[in-house]
Amino acid sequence: MNHPVKNQYERFPYPPIPWLALPRFTRLDLENAVSRRDRLEDYFSGSTEQVNALILGSGTFEPAGVATEYPEISSILAIDLSRENLSRLQKRMRLARLFRKVPKFEVRECDFENEDPSGGRKFQWIRASNVLHHLRNPEVIFERIHNWLSDDGVVRFSVYPRSSRLGMRWLSKHFRQQNVDPAQGKPQFMKAIHQALNQLSSDDPRLQAWEDCIEKGHISGIIDAFFHAHENTVTLYDWVRLFDQAGFHWLGEGTNRDDQTSRIVGSEPLTILDRARLLQAMDDWQDLGSNPVFWIRKKTPEEKSNAIRWPELASVNESENWKIEHNELRNRANFLAKQVPSLTVQKFFLSP
């Protein structure tokens, strides 16, 4: 069966980090992770030595980073569509074993959206970093993850913020309208990229999207950012709704502190509905500087019995006019903020 996403990563493995490069986890990395509350210990109550980790859409690098940060965990199962991604990952892990302790490690080439990668096992930690928005049917993935997770386990996943990536999607559309095609070969492809960029005025937000892109230094990064075979533009509000309805409880955010809802409300308690509204308002109102990171766990029977009703979030049409689009997003942010019963939120979003 032809799978466009698989075909993309077979040709352009991602991330494009040489397999000889091994990850490091420094004291500064630890301090940053602790400050963001983005550590397994923040959410998993058991011993990390008993953790079996499942990494969905592993790419060429992430499992090596997990193994470096948590060499004591029991095992890592890395899942990816791309044989080339997994081949580079295996080389990296074999090299790592020569210099450091590495958990039991295995890879599996698998379309986890339609296949069961678990082999009947349960995992205490499931990770899905910047991969769920590339699925064809993201509505059902949390039900599948629920089946693979142990009762005491936790899930860490990150996704694209829909509104904050608007400029990138506009630029992607511009490239395609100018017939920029990766199949041209790298020299012609890069020449076409720069010809298309030269057509934009200096104040065009699409040009700023290119300047801000940290992946533009490598062809695989450009492909992933602007020519991806499939990207679902699901709102952050809807990602929260999907995992809540699949039986998950929101534990915390692991993204940069400036992009966390706690930056606005601190420790003020909010319902999951209000926190989802606030997060979407932040995405609509400001340009989030990092992809949101969620930590979740299975709901208890009592939590399941207190199901909430999720109102439909009004969609914003992606126009060709930046000012019109910005006003629509600002109006939606204000509308969502008004629905959050928090004086802090009202003051942040609605004050003149």
C-alpha positions in Angstrom: 0.0 0.0 0.0 1.3 3.5 -0.9 1.8 5.6 2.3 2.9 9.2 1.5 4.3 9.8 5.0 6.3 6.6 5.0 7.6 7.4 1.5 8.7 10.9 2.7 10.7 9.6 5.6 12.3 6.8 3.6 13.7 9.5 1.3 14.2 12.2 3.9 15.0 10.6 7.2 14.1 12.8 10.2 15.6 14.4 12.2 18.6 14.7 9.9 21.2 14.2 12.7 24.2 12.1 11.7 24.0 8.7 13.4 27.5 9.2 14.9 26.1 12.1 17.0 25.1 10.9 20.5 22.8 12.9 22.7 23.9 14.5 25.9 21.9 15.3 29.0 23.7 18.0 31.0 23.0 19.6 34.4 21.5 22.6 32.5 19.2 20.2 30.6 18.0 18.7 33.9 17.4 22.1 35.4 15.4 23.2 32.4 13.3 20.0 32.5 12.7 20.3 36.2 11.6 24.0 35.8 9.1 23.0 33.1 7.9 20.0 35.0 8.8 17.8 32.0 10.3 14.9 33.9 8.9 11.3 34.2 9.4 11.6 38.0 6.9 14.5 38.1 4.0 12.3 37.0 5.0 8.6 37.5 4.8 7.4 41.1 6.5 4.1 40.7 10.2 3.3 40.3 11.7 4.4 37.0 13.7 1.1 36.9 10.4 -0.8 36.3 9.4 1.4 33.3 8.9 -0.1 29.9 8.7 2.8 27.4 6.9 2.8 24.0 8.0 5.6 21.7 5.6 6.2 18.8 7.0 7.8 15.6 10.5 7.6 17.0 12.5 9.0 14.1 16.2 8.7 14.1 17.0 10.3 17.5 14.4 10.5 20.2 14.9 7.0 21.8 18.6 7.7 22.1 17.8 10.9 24.1 15.4 9.0 26.3 18.0 6.3 26.9 20.6 9.0 27.8 18.2 10.8 30.3 16.9 7.5 31.8 19.5 4.8 31.4 18.0 2.9 34.4 14.6 2.2 32.8 13.8 -1.4 31.9 13.2 -1.2 28.1 12.5 1.0 25.1 10.4 -0.1 22.1 10.8 2.4 19.2 8.0 2.4 16.6 8.3 4.1 13.2 6.9 3.9 9.7 10.3 4.4 8.1 12.8 1.6 7.8 15.5 4.2 7.0 14.7 6.1 10.2 14.9 2.9 12.3 18.2 1.9 10.6 19.9 5.1 11.5 18.4 4.9 15.0 19.8 1.4 15.5 23.3 2.5 14.4 23.1 5.3 16.9 22.0 3.0 19.8 24.7 0.5 19.0 27.3 3.2 19.1 25.8 4.5 22.4 26.2 1.0 24.0 30.0 1.3 23.6 30.2 4.4 25.8 27.3 4.3 28.2 24.6 2.2 29.9 21.6 1.7 27.6 18.3 0.1 28.5 17.1 -3.0 26.6 16.2 -1.6 23.2 14.2 -2.8 20.2 12.7 -1.3 17.1 9.6 -2.2 15.1 8.6 -0.9 11.7 4.9 -0.4 12.1 2.0 1.9 11.2 0.7 2.3 14.7 -2.4 4.1 13.6 -3.7 0.9 12.0 -1.5 -1.8 13.6 -0.9 -2.9 17.2 2.8 -2.5 18.1 2.5 -3.6 21.7 2.6 -7.4 21.1 0.1 -7.7 24.0 2.5 -5.8 26.4 1.5 -2.9 28.7 3.8 0.2 28.9 4.4 2.5 31.9 5.5 5.3 29.7 4.3 6.2 26.1 5.8 9.1 24.2 4.6 10.6 20.9 6.6 13.7 20.0 5.3 15.8 17.2 3.8 12.8 15.4 0.0 12.6 16.2 -0.8 15.6 13.9 0.5 13.6 11.0 -2.0 10.8 11.4 -4.9 10.4 8.9 -7.4 9.7 11.7 -6.3 11.3 15.0 -9.7 11.0 16.5 -9.1 7.4 17.5 -5.5 7.3 18.4 -6.0 8.0 22.1 -8.3 5.0 22.4 -5.5 2.9 21.1 -2.9 4.5 23.4 -5.3 3.8 26.3 -5.2 0.1 25.5 -1.3 0.0 25.4 -0.8 2.0 28.7 -0.6 0.3 32.1 -3.0 1.4 34.7 -0.3 3.3 36.5 1.4 4.6 33.4 1.7 8.1 31.9 1.7 9.5 28.4 3.8 12.4 27.1 2.9 13.8 23.7 3.5 17.0 21.9 1.6 18.5 18.9 1.7 21.5 16.6 -0.3 24.6 17.7 -2.7 25.3 14.8 -2.9 29.1 15.0 0.8 29.7 15.8 1.8 27.8 12.7 -0.4 29.8 10.3 2.5 31.6 8.7 4.3 28.4 8.0 1.2 26.9 6.3 0.8 30.1 4.2 4.4 29.8 3.2 4.0 26.1 2.3 1.0 27.0 0.1 3.1 29.7 -1.6 5.9 27.3 -2.3 3.5 24.8 -3.9 1.8 27.6 -5.9 5.3 28.4 -7.3 5.8 24.8 -8.3 8.6 24.2 -5.8 9.0 20.5 -5.8 11.5 18.4 -3.7 11.6 15.9 -6.6 13.6 18.4 -8.6 16.8 17.4 -6.7 18.5 19.4 -4.0 20.3 22.1 -6.2 17.1 22.9 -8.2 14.9 22.6 -5.2 16.9 25.1 -3.1 17.1 27.4 -6.0 13.3 27.3 -6.4 12.9 27.9 -2.7 14.9 31.1 -2.8 13.3 32.3 -6.0 9.9 31.9 -4.3 11.1 33.7 -1.1 12.4 36.6 -3.2 8.9 37.2 -4.5 7.7 38.2 -1.0 7.9 41.7 0.4 10.1 42.3 3.5 7.0 42.7 5.8 5.3 39.6 4.5 4.6 37.3 7.5 5.4 34.3 5.3 9.0 35.6 5.1 9.2 35.8 8.8 8.0 32.2 9.1 11.0 31.2 7.0 13.4 33.3 9.1 12.0 31.8 12.3 12.2 28.2 11.1 15.1 26.4 12.9 15.0 23.5 10.4 15.8 25.4 7.2 19.5 24.4 7.4 18.9 20.9 6.0 16.7 19.7 3.2 15.0 17.0 5.4 14.1 19.8 7.8 12.6 22.0 5.1 10.6 19.0 3.8 9.3 18.3 7.3 8.4 21.9 8.0 6.9 23.0 4.6 6.3 20.0 2.4 5.1 17.3 4.7 3.0 14.6 3.1 0.2 15.0 5.6 -0.5 17.4 8.5 -3.8 17.7 10.4 -4.6 21.2 11.6 -6.3 20.1 14.8 -6.7 22.9 17.4 -5.2 22.5 20.8 -8.7 22.7 22.3 -9.7 19.7 20.3 -6.5 17.7 21.2 -7.5 18.1 24.9 -11.1 17.2 24.0 -9.9 14.0 22.2 -7.8 12.7 25.1 -10.4 13.6 27.7 -13.1 11.7 25.8 -10.8 8.7 25.4 -10.5 8.4 29.2 -7.4 10.4 30.0 -6.8 12.9 32.8 -4.6 16.0 32.2 -1.6 15.9 34.5 0.5 18.8 33.4 2.3 20.7 30.7 6.0 20.2 29.9 6.5 22.9 27.3 8.5 26.1 27.8 7.2 28.1 30.8 6.3 31.1 28.7 3.9 28.9 26.7 2.2 27.2 29.7 -1.2 28.2 30.9 0.3 28.5 34.4 2.1 31.6 33.2 -1.2 33.3 33.2 -3.1 31.7 36.1 -0.3 30.4 38.3 -1.6 27.7 40.6 -5.2 28.9 40.3 -7.4 25.8 39.8 -9.1 25.5 36.4 -11.4 22.8 35.0 -10.0 20.9 32.0 -12.5 22.7 29.8 -11.4 26.1 31.0 -7.7 25.2 30.7 -8.3 24.0 27.2 -10.1 27.2 26.3 -7.2 29.2 27.9 -4.6 27.2 25.9 -6.5 27.8 22.7 -6.8 31.5 23.5 -3.0 31.7 24.0 -2.5 30.0 20.6 -4.9 32.3 18.9 -3.7 35.5 20.7 0.1 35.1 20.8 2.6 33.2 18.7 3.5 30.2 20.9 7.3 29.7 20.8 7.2 26.0 21.3 5.0 23.0 20.6 2.7 22.3 23.5 3.7 19.2 25.6 1.0 17.3 27.5 1.3 14.7 30.3 -1.7 12.6 30.8 -2.8 9.4 32.6 -5.8 7.1 32.7 -8.9 8.4 34.5 -10.1 6.8 37.6 -13.7 5.3 37.6 -14.8 8.4 39.5 -13.3 10.7 37.0 -14.9 8.8 34.2 -18.3 9.2 35.8 -17.9 13.0 35.8 -17.8 13.4 32.0 -18.1 17.0 30.7 -19.8 18.3 27.6 -17.4 19.9 25.1 -18.9 22.8 23.2 -17.9 23.0 19.5 -15.1 25.5 18.9 -15.9 27.9 16.2 -13.4 27.4 13.3 -11.4 30.2 11.8 -11.1 30.3 8.0 -7.5 30.6 6.9 -7.8 33.6 4.6 -5.1 35.0 2.4 -5.0 38.3 4.3 -2.8 38.3 7.4 -4.7 41.3 9.1 -8.1 39.7 8.6 -6.9 36.4 9.9 -5.2 38.1 12.9 -8.4 39.9 13.8 -10.4 36.7 13.6 -8.0 34.9 15.9 -8.0 37.9 18.3 -11.8 37.9 18.4 -11.8 34.1 19.1 -9.2 34.5 21.8 -11.3 37.1 23.5 -14.4 35.0 23.2 -12.7 31.9 24.7 -11.2 34.0 27.5 -14.6 35.4 28.4 -15.7 31.8 29.1 -13.0 31.1 31.6 -14.2 32.1 35.1 -10.8 33.5 36.2 -10.1 37.1 37.0 -6.5 36.6 36.0 -7.5 35.4 32.6 -10.0 38.2 32.1 -7.3 40.8 33.1 -4.7 39.2 30.8 -6.8 38.9 27.6 -9.6 41.5 28.0 -8.0 44.6 29.5 -7.6 47.5 27.1 
